[in-house]
Amino acid sequence: MPIYEYKCSDCGHELEALQKMSDDPLTHCPACEKEGLVKQMSAAGFHLKGTGWYATDFKNKKAPEPACGHGGCAAASACAAASS
């Protein structure tokens, strides 16, 4: 479930609420007891870590070298290093 941020337009009180996406937005401010809560826009609060994500596995990496180490071999029989 996502965490939503709210701010009261009457008193400025800020709070976070864990809600289902299908839940209605909160409107009642617990600080001033008025119906002034407004849902805030905020950035996502998570970072993808570990292997398997673009930022860790593929970003700024070179293509792997071929097994022969010459970088242009189409097949082992055409490679000068493979025949020597």
Residue frames relative to the residue before (quaternion, step in Angstrom):
aa qw qx qy qz dx dy dz
M 1.0000 0.0000 0.0000 0.0000 0.00 0.00 0.00
P 0.4414 -0.7077 0.4849 0.2630 3.58 -0.95 0.81
I 0.3625 -0.6809 0.5904 0.2375 3.51 -1.31 0.45
Y 0.1601 -0.7982 0.5777 0.0583 3.57 -0.72 1.10
E 0.2970 -0.7363 0.5822 0.1754 3.54 -1.12 0.73
Y 0.0910 -0.7872 0.6097 0.0162 3.54 -1.01 0.90
K 0.0735 -0.7629 0.6398 0.0566 3.55 -1.26 0.54
C 0.4000 -0.7138 0.5254 0.2333 3.56 -0.95 0.92
S 0.3728 -0.7404 0.5197 0.2068 3.57 -0.80 1.01
D 0.6439 0.5221 -0.3216 0.4575 3.60 1.24 -0.29
C 0.8368 0.1680 -0.0644 0.5171 3.61 0.75 -1.00
G 0.5004 -0.6821 0.4109 0.3399 3.63 1.23 -0.24
H 0.3905 0.7239 -0.4793 0.3063 3.60 1.28 0.09
E 0.1559 -0.7816 0.5991 0.0764 3.59 -1.01 0.89
L 0.0678 0.7909 -0.6057 0.0551 3.56 -1.09 0.73
E 0.3093 -0.7070 0.6023 0.2044 3.52 -1.36 0.33
A 0.0690 -0.8002 0.5955 0.0156 3.56 -1.07 0.77
L 0.3259 -0.7153 0.5898 0.1854 3.55 -0.97 0.95
Q 0.1315 0.8098 -0.5511 0.1524 3.57 -0.42 1.26
K 0.5260 -0.5674 0.5203 0.3615 3.52 -1.31 0.37
M 0.5861 -0.5796 0.4266 0.3722 3.57 -1.16 0.53
S 0.6780 0.4982 -0.2871 0.4579 3.58 1.13 -0.59
D 0.5197 0.6453 -0.4147 0.3763 3.62 1.24 -0.21
D 0.5173 -0.6143 0.4951 0.3316 3.55 -1.18 0.59
P 0.5581 -0.6021 0.4371 0.3675 3.61 -1.06 0.63
L 0.5050 -0.6280 0.4959 0.3235 3.56 -1.18 0.63
T 0.1331 -0.7989 0.5823 0.0708 3.59 -1.09 0.66
H 0.6742 0.5089 -0.2897 0.4501 3.60 1.13 -0.65
C 0.2807 -0.7645 0.5612 0.1474 3.61 -0.69 1.11
P 0.3687 -0.7482 0.5033 0.2256 3.62 -0.72 1.00
A 0.6323 0.5568 -0.3355 0.4215 3.61 1.17 -0.43
C 0.8205 0.2069 -0.0956 0.5243 3.60 0.79 -0.99
E 0.4115 -0.7487 0.4300 0.2919 3.58 1.36 -0.05
K 0.5345 0.5932 -0.4278 0.4236 3.63 1.16 0.54
E 0.5185 -0.6307 0.4827 0.3167 3.55 -1.31 0.27
G 0.3683 0.7802 -0.4338 0.2597 3.60 0.74 1.02
L 0.4203 0.7154 -0.4818 0.2817 3.64 1.15 0.18
V 0.0722 -0.7694 0.6346 0.0061 3.53 -1.06 0.93
K 0.4447 -0.6874 0.5066 0.2704 3.58 -0.90 0.95
Q 0.2923 -0.7694 0.5504 0.1402 3.58 -0.92 0.99
M 0.3975 -0.6592 0.5745 0.2782 3.56 -1.27 0.44
S 0.0799 0.7978 -0.5930 0.0733 3.58 -0.87 0.91
A 0.5808 -0.5768 0.4481 0.3594 3.54 -1.28 0.41
A 0.5989 -0.5546 0.4330 0.3824 3.53 -1.21 0.50
G 0.3023 -0.7926 0.5108 0.1393 3.55 -0.90 0.89
F 0.6269 0.5070 -0.3851 0.4491 3.59 0.83 0.83
H 0.1938 -0.7554 0.6178 0.1010 3.52 -1.25 0.48
L 0.3808 -0.7223 0.5279 0.2338 3.57 -0.85 0.96
K 0.0102 -0.8091 0.5861 -0.0427 3.57 -0.59 1.17
G 0.6698 0.4882 -0.3744 0.4157 3.51 -1.25 0.40
T 0.6490 -0.5184 0.3784 0.4085 3.55 -1.27 -0.03
G 0.6726 0.5109 -0.3654 0.3913 3.53 -1.25 0.39
W 0.6695 0.4580 -0.3008 0.5016 3.61 1.25 -0.01
Y 0.6639 -0.5315 0.3556 0.3877 3.56 -1.12 0.66
A 0.6931 0.5052 -0.2953 0.4210 3.60 0.76 -0.97
T 0.7516 0.3845 -0.2274 0.4853 3.61 1.04 -0.60
D 0.7855 0.3760 -0.1911 0.4528 3.60 0.99 -0.66
F 0.8280 0.2622 -0.1118 0.4829 3.59 0.91 -0.76
K 0.5690 0.6206 -0.3845 0.3785 3.58 1.13 -0.48
N 0.8715 0.0276 -0.0624 0.4857 3.59 -0.93 1.03
K 0.5175 0.6006 -0.4582 0.4019 3.60 1.01 0.62
K 0.4393 -0.6722 0.5316 0.2693 3.54 -1.15 0.71
A 0.6018 -0.5311 0.4442 0.3981 3.54 -1.30 0.35
P 0.5461 -0.6262 0.4290 0.3544 3.62 -0.98 0.68
E 0.4905 -0.6460 0.5042 0.2965 3.56 -1.13 0.72
P 0.5295 -0.5980 0.4784 0.3649 3.61 -1.12 0.54
A 0.6764 -0.5209 0.3386 0.3955 3.58 -1.19 0.48
C 0.6705 0.4998 -0.3143 0.4492 3.61 1.04 -0.67
G 0.4520 -0.7267 0.4232 0.2975 3.61 1.19 -0.34
H 0.5919 0.5946 -0.3638 0.4047 3.60 1.24 0.05
G 0.4190 -0.7858 0.3953 0.2253 3.59 1.20 -0.13
G 0.7871 0.3007 -0.1991 0.5004 3.64 1.08 0.08
C 0.4134 0.7406 -0.4484 0.2820 3.56 1.25 0.08
A 0.3063 -0.7399 0.5715 0.1793 3.55 -0.89 0.94
A 0.7829 -0.0531 0.0465 0.6182 3.58 1.11 -0.64
A 0.6464 -0.5496 0.3599 0.3881 3.54 -1.14 0.52
S 0.6529 0.5274 -0.3245 0.4362 3.62 1.02 -0.71
A 0.6817 0.4689 -0.2869 0.4828 3.62 1.17 -0.49
C 0.5991 0.5914 -0.3491 0.4116 3.56 1.23 -0.27
A 0.4533 -0.6963 0.4901 0.2635 3.56 -0.83 1.01
A 0.6444 0.5309 -0.3259 0.4435 3.59 1.02 -0.72
A 0.6508 0.5251 -0.3192 0.4460 3.58 1.07 -0.70
S 0.7008 0.4566 -0.2784 0.4722 3.62 1.07 -0.62
S 0.6845 0.4780 -0.3067 0.4571 3.61 1.17 -0.24
